[in-house]
Every structure is written in structure tokens, then in C-alpha cells.
Amino acid sequence: MARNKGLMSENLKEEIAKELGVYEQVKHEGWGSVSSKDCGSMVAKAIEIANRKA
């Protein structure tokens, strides 16, 4: 089964990463360096933003 890539725009991911304080890490080391805890926090924040817009 193909994975759905790009469910969250790069701009949104960067905005959330900045808000959570992991953007510099992403900028220097890439998305693969972000901890699973921080990724979970990013998903939770994206859901919160989506719910506000709905």
C-alpha cells in the first residue's frame, strides 16, 4: 500500500516546528532527527489548528 505523503504542507510543518522549538534542529539535521515525542506534539498541534478552522 502506498503511503500518503504530503498530508501536512511544508509551511505548516515549519510553522509548528518553530512554535514547538524544534525548527533549528530540522533546519540543520532534517525531519528524521525530530524525536517521536516531538512528532506527536506536532501532529496534536496540527489537529488543533485543523479543528479551529473547521
N, C-alpha and C positions, 0 to 999 in steps of 0.2 A: 504494500500500500504506500502510495506517495505521501510524503509529509507536506503539510500546508505551510509553506514558507511565506513570510511577509504578512502575517496576521496583524502585526503591530508595525506601524510605519517607523522608519528610522528616526524621523523627527520626534515622534512620541517617545520612543525608547531613549533617545538622548535627553529629552526634557525630564523624563522620570529619573534617569541616571543622575542628572545634575541635582535634582531635588533630593535624592537619597544619598548624595555624596560619593558616588562611585564613578562618575564620568571621567575623571582624570585617569583612573585605573583602566577604564575601557579605552580611552584615547591612546594610552601608552602600551597596553598589553592585549587589547581586543576583548570581545564579548566573552570568549572562553575563559577568561581569568576571573570573571564575576562568580562569587560563591552562589551555591544553590539557595542559601538563605536570602541573599540579596535579590536573586532572580525571582524568588517567591514574593518578596516585597514589591518588586516591580510589577508583577502580574496583579497583585492585590490593588496597587495604585492605579493600574490601567483599568481594572474593573470599576473602581470607584469613579474614575473620570468618565467612563462609558455610562455608568448609571446616572451621573449628574446630567449628561447630555440627552439621555433618553426621556 
